[in-house]
Amino acid sequence: MKLITKRLILRDVLMKDAKDVAENANDKEIGNFTTVPYPYTIKNAREFIKKKELDKKKKPRETYAFGITIKDNNIVIGIISLDDINKSNKKAEIGYWLGRKYRQQGIISEAEKAILDFGFKKLKLNKIYGKAMPKNTGSNKLYDILRTLKCAVSMMHVLISDVVLNCFQLHKPDAGCKFSSAPQMFFWISQSRFFMMLKK
Ligand SMILES: CC(C)(COP(=O)(O)OP(=O)(O)OC[C@H]1O[C@@H](n2cnc3c(N)ncnc32)[C@H](O)[C@@H]1OP(=O)(O)O)[C@@H](O)C(=O)NCCC(=O)NCCS
C-alpha cells in the first residue's frame, strides 16, 4: 500500500527498514511525546515491523502504519499511522513521529493530509482523532493548521494516567462541525477528575 504526495511516498514498513526506523526513532522527544520507547534499539524496530506485518493480515484491518520516505530516497524517516480503526463507529486514531533532522520542513503536514484523505475517502471514516500533550508545540500547531484547512476540528482535554492531553477530533470535511474548546475542555477535565476520585 502506497500514498504518494508532492515530495513523499508513504509506504508499508519492511524488515529491511529496521535500521533506519531505529536510527530515526531513537530520540528522547519522541519518547516523551508518544508511546514509542526511548532509548529505541534495532530490536525495538524489528519487533514493531513484525507486529505491523501481522497487523496487515488481520481482517478487518485495525491499523495502517506507513513508513514516511522522501521521493528520491527510499529511507524511512518517520511513521504515520491510523490505529484502533473501528469500522462500526467509523473512527480511528492518528499517530506520527519524524526523525529530528527532517523536522520543520512541512513533512508531517504533507503526510497528515494524505493519510486523512485516505481515512475519510478510502476507509470511509467519519472521525479521526489525535492526542497531544499541551507542551507538544509542534503537534498542537499541526492540528491548529488542519482547522483552517479541509477538516473541521473539535478539541477537548482528556485525562489519561494522570496526564491531561489535548484530544483533537477531525471530522470528515463535509460533516460541518465547528471548532470548539473551552466548554468541552472543562467538562472533560472535571468528568475525568471525578472518575479518578471514584477509582481511588
Ligand atoms: C510533531 C512533529 C511530528 C512535527 O513534524 P514536522 O514535520 O516538523 O511538522 P511540520 O514541519 O509539518 O510543521 C507544522 C507546523 O508546526 C510548526 N512546528 C513544528 N514543530 C514545531 C516546534 N517544535 N515548535 C514550534 N512550531 C513547530 C511548523 O513551523 C509548522 O508551522 P507553519 O506551517 O506555520 O510553519 C515532530 O516534531 C515530531 O516527530 N515530534 C516528536 C514526536 C511527536 O511529538 N509526535 C506527535 C505526538 S502527538
The ligand as an SDF file (V2000), in Angstrom:
LIG
                    3D

 48 50  0  0  0  0  0  0  0  0999 V2000
    5.4410   16.9670   15.9940 C   0  0  0  0  0  0  0  0  0  0  0  0
    6.2020   16.5700   14.7340 C   0  0  0  0  0  0  0  0  0  0  0  0
    5.5880   15.2960   14.1900 C   0  0  0  0  0  0  0  0  0  0  0  0
    6.0960   17.7260   13.7220 C   0  0  0  0  0  0  0  0  0  0  0  0
    6.5790   17.2950   12.4620 O   0  0  0  0  0  0  0  0  0  0  0  0
    7.1210   18.3530   11.3620 P   0  0  0  0  0  0  0  0  0  0  0  0
    7.2710   17.6440   10.0600 O   0  0  0  0  0  0  0  0  0  0  0  0
    8.2910   19.0520   11.9180 O   0  0  0  0  0  0  0  0  0  0  0  0
    5.8920   19.3520   11.2740 O   0  0  0  0  0  0  0  0  0  0  0  0
    5.7010   20.4220   10.1190 P   0  0  0  0  0  0  0  0  0  0  0  0
    7.0330   20.8320    9.5680 O   0  0  0  0  0  0  0  0  0  0  0  0
    4.7040   19.8710    9.1560 O   0  0  0  0  0  0  0  0  0  0  0  0
    5.1460   21.6430   10.9430 O   0  0  0  0  0  0  0  0  0  0  0  0
    3.7860   22.0370   11.0030 C   0  0  0  0  0  0  0  0  0  0  0  0
    3.7250   23.3900   11.6640 C   0  0  0  0  0  0  0  0  0  0  0  0
    4.1090   23.2770   13.0220 O   0  0  0  0  0  0  0  0  0  0  0  0
    5.2500   24.1070   13.2830 C   0  0  0  0  0  0  0  0  0  0  0  0
    6.1300   23.3420   14.1700 N   0  0  0  0  0  0  0  0  0  0  0  0
    6.5760   22.0730   14.0070 C   0  0  0  0  0  0  0  0  0  0  0  0
    7.3560   21.7270   15.0510 N   0  0  0  0  0  0  0  0  0  0  0  0
    7.3890   22.8210   15.8660 C   0  0  0  0  0  0  0  0  0  0  0  0
    8.0150   23.0870   17.1120 C   0  0  0  0  0  0  0  0  0  0  0  0
    8.7670   22.1550   17.7270 N   0  0  0  0  0  0  0  0  0  0  0  0
    7.8350   24.2950   17.6810 N   0  0  0  0  0  0  0  0  0  0  0  0
    7.0540   25.2400   17.0870 C   0  0  0  0  0  0  0  0  0  0  0  0
    6.4170   25.0510   15.8840 N   0  0  0  0  0  0  0  0  0  0  0  0
    6.5930   23.8530   15.3040 C   0  0  0  0  0  0  0  0  0  0  0  0
    5.8910   24.3440   11.9320 C   0  0  0  0  0  0  0  0  0  0  0  0
    6.6430   25.5300   11.9100 O   0  0  0  0  0  0  0  0  0  0  0  0
    4.6640   24.4160   11.0360 C   0  0  0  0  0  0  0  0  0  0  0  0
    4.0170   25.6680   11.1580 O   0  0  0  0  0  0  0  0  0  0  0  0
    3.9980   26.7060    9.9210 P   0  0  0  0  0  0  0  0  0  0  0  0
    3.3180   25.9590    8.7870 O   0  0  0  0  0  0  0  0  0  0  0  0
    3.2030   27.8440   10.4400 O   0  0  0  0  0  0  0  0  0  0  0  0
    5.4270   26.9910    9.6410 O   0  0  0  0  0  0  0  0  0  0  0  0
    7.7040   16.2920   15.0120 C   0  0  0  0  0  0  0  0  0  0  0  0
    8.2560   17.4100   15.6640 O   0  0  0  0  0  0  0  0  0  0  0  0
    7.9320   15.0760   15.8830 C   0  0  0  0  0  0  0  0  0  0  0  0
    8.0920   13.9640   15.3760 O   0  0  0  0  0  0  0  0  0  0  0  0
    7.9820   15.2600   17.2140 N   0  0  0  0  0  0  0  0  0  0  0  0
    8.2220   14.1920   18.1520 C   0  0  0  0  0  0  0  0  0  0  0  0
    7.1160   13.1430   18.1420 C   0  0  0  0  0  0  0  0  0  0  0  0
    5.7440   13.7420   18.3550 C   0  0  0  0  0  0  0  0  0  0  0  0
    5.5880   14.7050   19.0830 O   0  0  0  0  0  0  0  0  0  0  0  0
    4.7220   13.1210   17.7400 N   0  0  0  0  0  0  0  0  0  0  0  0
    3.3570   13.5770   17.8670 C   0  0  0  0  0  0  0  0  0  0  0  0
    2.7470   13.0720   19.1220 C   0  0  0  0  0  0  0  0  0  0  0  0
    1.1510   13.7860   19.3870 S   0  0  0  0  0  0  0  0  0  0  0  0
  1  2  1  0
  2  3  1  0
  2  4  1  0
  2 36  1  0
  4  5  1  0
  5  6  1  0
  6  7  2  0
  6  8  1  0
  6  9  1  0
  9 10  1  0
 10 11  2  0
 10 12  1  0
 10 13  1  0
 13 14  1  0
 14 15  1  0
 15 16  1  0
 15 30  1  0
 16 17  1  0
 17 18  1  0
 17 28  1  0
 18 19  1  0
 18 27  1  0
 19 20  2  0
 20 21  1  0
 21 22  1  0
 21 27  2  0
 22 23  1  0
 22 24  2  0
 24 25  1  0
 25 26  2  0
 26 27  1  0
 28 29  1  0
 28 30  1  0
 30 31  1  0
 31 32  1  0
 32 33  2  0
 32 34  1  0
 32 35  1  0
 36 37  1  0
 36 38  1  0
 38 39  2  0
 38 40  1  0
 40 41  1  0
 41 42  1  0
 42 43  1  0
 43 44  2  0
 43 45  1  0
 45 46  1  0
 46 47  1  0
 47 48  1  0
M  END
$$$$
